[in-house]
Structure formats: structure tokens, C-alpha cells
Amino acid sequence: MKYADVLPLRPTTNGNGAYLPFADSIGRLEALDWDFAGAKTGFLTHSLHPYPAKYIPQIPNALIQELSSVGETILDPFCGSGTSLVEALRLDRNAVGVDANPLACLISLAKTTRITEDEASLLKEMAQRLVSEGQILSSDTPMLFPDLPTFPESDRPSFDGLNEWFDPHVVDELAYIKSRCLKLPAPHLRQLALVAMSSIIVTVSRQDSDTRYVRRDKNLKRGDTLNLFSRALATAAQRVLEFSDELQPYRTVDVHAANLLDCPDVGLVDLVVCSPPYPNAYSYHLYHRTRMLWLDMNQPEFKKQEIGSHRKYSSKSANAATVDTFRLELRKILEWLTHHLRHNRYACFVIGDSTVRGVRIKNDDLLINVGEEVGFKLEANIPRTLQSSKKSFNPAIGKIKQEHIVILRNTAGSA
Ligand SMILES: C[S@@+](CC[C@H](N)C(=O)[O-])C[C@H]1O[C@@H](n2cnc3c(N)ncnc32)[C@H](O)[C@@H]1O
């Protein structure tokens, strides 16, 4: 089966007369080669912004095709950079995403937005102008371009650590870029341009990489930041335009910036597809810290809300998080899900193992166990090998070689 085409509607009963419209799909999903070796993963808007531990689009694509019908609504409660939402819209479904990380929500919105040819041209012209300005800056004749060096002090950000993480000329250029993004005439264009800006922030900062919050000098020249941004903006405009051409105009996407532990109201959905955070794996609040501060987001609040963060689990304090912390959080979220997912429909989780205080945790077993406590029934637990070039890095256990696709059916609820 090629997970690129939309499948026809499924029959609505199985042999026993129970209402299990997608019963045959489970066998097909179990037989699928989930490695997707060699598959292209960065097409359309998928590569607009880096996001640690994002999954490849083929995973939600296969699950959405097999376990839902055209026109239904797909929820990703940990939507991160919006991979499931993009695939849901491409497959002519409606999409709902939730994430406590405001940057994740901004990226998800930008990746699922629609723009016209004229709007794409406006963004590309802005990118072109910034390239010229970058060239003037790098030619060391700033007098030809007086605006940037006299950029008002009040427009520079002033967060803790700004000067440790950024060279002064990079601060000037980023502040200038941000002011230009905010002058764009419509909210979706501003969001898209800010996501292009955010996408280059780790590259132009002294942060080593997207998952290493340590400093190293990058020796950027004047003008490099403007050039990198203009390239990111032009590419984003083109990718979103191509994506817009694929979409049905009447499909909707809702992104909720919310802590799942507050049980946000997301309405009723037909399928859940997600990869949840798991204990001691990543620290999004840290990897995204400088990006969030540049974008005026409440980073300390997200730090408090983030589930599974390496920081909370490796803390030496008496109230450091434990596996029980994770179990309780998961239980609350799965119970909440039973109220929002239609009866007898499926919730799919892509999840790997982790290590907490030297003990290996099989998160798939834990998830299944907690799910069964709140009314889910296990339909499948499919192991998946990560491609060697794309192994996720987990600071607690190094390279993860395998993860699981756990498919649960909601036997609770009645809708
Ligand atoms: C593994 S990532 C999801 C990546 C996503 N599948 C993608 O392709 O980009 C897990 C997400 O859970 C989010 N998260 C952590 N704690 C949360 C909470 N309390 N409420 C909502 N989302 C949370 C993180 O911000 C992160 O984006």
C-alpha cells in the first residue's frame, strides 16, 4: 500500500455485527513496513522549521488513511511542529492540534496556513530586499544603508543571556528582521515570516544545535543573518503556496495553545494520532529558549507545564519527577481523551523507551496499561526501527533504535 493516495470509505460493520468501521485496517497496519526507508520526508511545509523528535509524515499519513474517512476530524494532542495536522489536511480531513509549547503552535499554524500567489510574491519580494540589504552590510560600507546601524535601542529585546547567546551584530539583524515581519499586512503572513525567523535563530546563535544547549562560536559575518532569513522566508513562501494548492478550501485546522493537564475543550474527534513526550527524553523549553524569548513567548510558563522534560527527571531535588509522575499525567490525559474521541474509534501513539535514574522504562507497556485503566482496548503494538541516519537523540539513553506504534480503541464514552 502506498500512503500517498486517499483510500475510499471503509465498510461500517465487521462480521460480529459490532460497529467497528476500520477493523480490517489494523491487520494492514500490522503488515506495513514502517521503516519507510528512503522515503522523502521534507516535502511541502514539513521542513519549514526544525523540531526535535518530530515524526516522519508517512507515519500519521498511514494511520489517518487507514483509520479515518475523508471529511472526519483528526486530533494530535501533542502536535509539536504540526506533522499530523499537515497530513490530515492533505488527506482531506479536518485537523485539531494542541501543544503547551507556544512555539510549536506558531509553527503548526504556519505549516497549515494557506496563501495566495500575490501573498507569496509579497513575501518573496521582502526576502529579495533583505538579501540586498545583507549584501550592503557584508560589503562593510554601512553608510550606504543607514537604517540598520541606527536601529532604535527600544526595538532590541532584553532577555537574560541575550549577549551570551548572540553576537551584537546578529542581535541588530534579528531585531531588524523581526520589525519587518511585524509590519506585514496580515496575521497569517506575520506568523509565517516569524516562523522563518525562528527557524534560523539556533543557527545564528551560539547554541550548539537544536538539541544541545551549550555555547560555541559560529563566527558569523555581518549580513549572514539577513541572508539566511531571506532564504528561509522565500522557501517558506514557496512551500506554503504549493501546500495551499493541494488543499480543499473548506477543510479547517484549529490549534490550541494549552496544557493538556488542564483538559482543554477540543470538541469531538474521529481519530487521535500523536507522539507524546515521554519521561526524561527532551527539554523543549531549553532547546527553544532563545527562539521563544525572541518571539515574546512565555518560556518560563511552558517550562512548568512541559511533560517528560529531561530537566524535571534529572533534577537532584526531593520533588524530582519519577515514573509515577509520568503515569499520573498520562492517566489524566488518556481519560480526557476518552471524552473527546468518539466511541470505538482509535487513538494512535508513537512512543519509545526511556531511562529514569538508571532504570529502563518501557513506555509502550506503561501507556497500554494506563489506557486500559481508563477504558481503551489495545488493538495493536507495532515495533518500528528508526532509520540509522535519522535516529532520535535522547540525552538520557543516547540513540534510540526502536519505537512502537500503539493503537488503542476507545471503548469508553458513547458518542
Ligand atoms: C514528541 S513531541 C511531538 C512532535 C510532533 N509529532 C511533530 O511531528 O512535530 C511532543 C510534544 O508534546 C508537547 N508537550 C509536552 N508537555 C505538554 C503538555 N503538558 N501539554 C501539551 N503538550 C505538551 C511538547 O511541547 C512537544 O511538542
The ligand as an SDF file (V2000), in Angstrom:
LIG
                    3D

 27 29  0  0  0  0  0  0  0  0999 V2000
    7.4480   14.3080   20.5610 C   0  0  0  0  0  0  0  0  0  0  0  0
    6.8270   15.9490   20.5040 S   0  0  0  0  0  0  0  0  0  0  0  0
    5.6330   15.8730   19.2150 C   0  0  0  0  0  0  0  0  0  0  0  0
    6.2590   16.0660   17.8530 C   0  0  0  0  0  0  0  0  0  0  0  0
    5.2400   16.0470   16.7130 C   0  0  0  0  0  0  0  0  0  0  0  0
    4.7130   14.7240   16.4900 N   0  0  0  0  0  0  0  0  0  0  0  0
    5.8760   16.5430   15.4190 C   0  0  0  0  0  0  0  0  0  0  0  0
    5.9200   15.8000   14.4290 O   0  0  0  0  0  0  0  0  0  0  0  0
    6.3740   17.6790   15.4100 O   0  0  0  0  0  0  0  0  0  0  0  0
    5.8580   16.0610   21.9730 C   0  0  0  0  0  0  0  0  0  0  0  0
    5.1760   17.4090   22.2110 C   0  0  0  0  0  0  0  0  0  0  0  0
    4.4780   17.3670   23.4540 O   0  0  0  0  0  0  0  0  0  0  0  0
    4.3930   18.7120   23.9250 C   0  0  0  0  0  0  0  0  0  0  0  0
    4.0250   18.7610   25.3370 N   0  0  0  0  0  0  0  0  0  0  0  0
    4.7790   18.4970   26.4200 C   0  0  0  0  0  0  0  0  0  0  0  0
    4.0710   18.6910   27.5550 N   0  0  0  0  0  0  0  0  0  0  0  0
    2.8230   19.0790   27.1920 C   0  0  0  0  0  0  0  0  0  0  0  0
    1.6440   19.4360   27.9110 C   0  0  0  0  0  0  0  0  0  0  0  0
    1.6070   19.4500   29.2480 N   0  0  0  0  0  0  0  0  0  0  0  0
    0.5320   19.7650   27.2110 N   0  0  0  0  0  0  0  0  0  0  0  0
    0.5760   19.7860   25.8380 C   0  0  0  0  0  0  0  0  0  0  0  0
    1.6530   19.4690   25.1090 N   0  0  0  0  0  0  0  0  0  0  0  0
    2.7780   19.1250   25.7710 C   0  0  0  0  0  0  0  0  0  0  0  0
    5.7910   19.2570   23.6430 C   0  0  0  0  0  0  0  0  0  0  0  0
    5.7880   20.6620   23.5950 O   0  0  0  0  0  0  0  0  0  0  0  0
    6.1120   18.6140   22.2940 C   0  0  0  0  0  0  0  0  0  0  0  0
    5.8020   19.4880   21.2370 O   0  0  0  0  0  0  0  0  0  0  0  0
  1  2  1  0
  2  3  1  0
  2 10  1  0
  3  4  1  0
  4  5  1  0
  5  6  1  0
  5  7  1  0
  7  8  2  0
  7  9  1  0
 10 11  1  0
 11 12  1  0
 11 26  1  0
 12 13  1  0
 13 14  1  0
 13 24  1  0
 14 15  1  0
 14 23  1  0
 15 16  2  0
 16 17  1  0
 17 18  1  0
 17 23  2  0
 18 19  1  0
 18 20  2  0
 20 21  1  0
 21 22  2  0
 22 23  1  0
 24 25  1  0
 24 26  1  0
 26 27  1  0
M  CHG  2   2   1   9  -1
M  END
$$$$
